[in-house]
Amino acid sequence: MRIEDEVKLDFRDVLIRPKRSTLSSRRQVDLNRTYTFKHSQETWTGVPIMAANMDGVGTIAMSKSLASHGMFACLIKNYDESEFGDMLDIVNNFAVSSGTSDNDFGRLCRIMAAYPEIKFICIDVANGYSEHFGDYVAKVRAEFPNKVIIAGNVVTADMTEQLVLRGADIVKVGIGPGSVCTTRIQTGVGYPQLSAIIECADAAHGLGAHIIADGGCTCPGDVAKAFGAGADFVMLGGMLAGHDEGGGTVDNGMITFYGMSSDTAMEKHNGGVASYRSSEGRTVTIPYKGAVDATVLDLLGGIRSTCTYVGAPTLKQLSKCTTFVRVNRQINDVFVK
């Protein structure tokens, strides 16, 4: 047993200090980024915000809506190959998600054989620290040398480097910060998300790779902090849940949202919670939000405003212009119910 005494930070622990700016309007801020990925050598340009591959979020309909804003979606794992045919006009804006079983690999191979135009693969597990996971990433890289591979989740620099060396172009960072994730309660395992982003981004960038900040964002300000901390992409679940594009049934103005390790998800996709594991996700009801466009415009407007406060004319420059200030309180919540 050992203890690390250094303070680790979450989004709620900091604010971004404003700086002198020559920008006179949010309209002057460019949120597009262009990346060339380490292994595949594919180049991508867009607004680097992603929908998580969760039920009610990572849907084909959500992918199409986000693509109209230059954004991205990692699709849920249970789409089969027949459902990708009408997605080929937005191949730069979605990833096929895969687990790590033999069945998952077979499904992935069938999809990529049927639609070789697809460029992005997201290999997604809750715990990216197992040797099996690293082996699977290497296996997918060997099978698809020219595809962009997203792999995670991890929260430390050493495993970020390992996944990059095993073939990941983009490492997904986050264990336990999500609104419907109970991993930290069930296991005691996790890492404050802001510090995880800072440390993993430094490790990935040192090897010419990229990261996704996955989880923990509750508002546009959190997304801006993630970019300020060095994230190349930010992945959203709860912030994009509850919209028309996610599907689901609206009941008295509310809609169900759940984590992908929850009882609800495992009952739906696996026939129940296996005897050797426990649920690590919540099932909640959230207000129905209508079409996602209004949420997207609010989100992008907030990030542009962040950039004007710190003098960053482009999203690329935001991290260079960011100074975090540690705080004990962020907002005046006297009228917040």
Buried (B, 14 or more C-beta within 10 A) or exposed (E): EEEEEEEBBBBBBBBBEEEEBEBEEBEBBBBEBEBEBBBBEBEBEBBBBBBBBBBBBBBBBBBBBBBEBBBBBBBBBEBEBEEBEEBEEBBBBBBBBBBBEEEBBEBBBEBBEEBEEBBBBBBBBBBBBEEEBBEBBBBBBEEBEEBBBBBBBBBBBEBBBBBBEBBBBBBBBBBBBBBBBBBBEBBEBBBBBBBBBBBBBBBBBEBEBBBBBBBBBBBBBBBBBBBBBBBBBBBBBBBBBBBBBBBBEEEEEBBBBBBBBBBBBBBBEEEEBEEEEEBBBBBBBBEBBEEBBEBBEEBBEBBBBBBBBBBBBBBBBBBEBBEBEEEEEEEEEEEEE
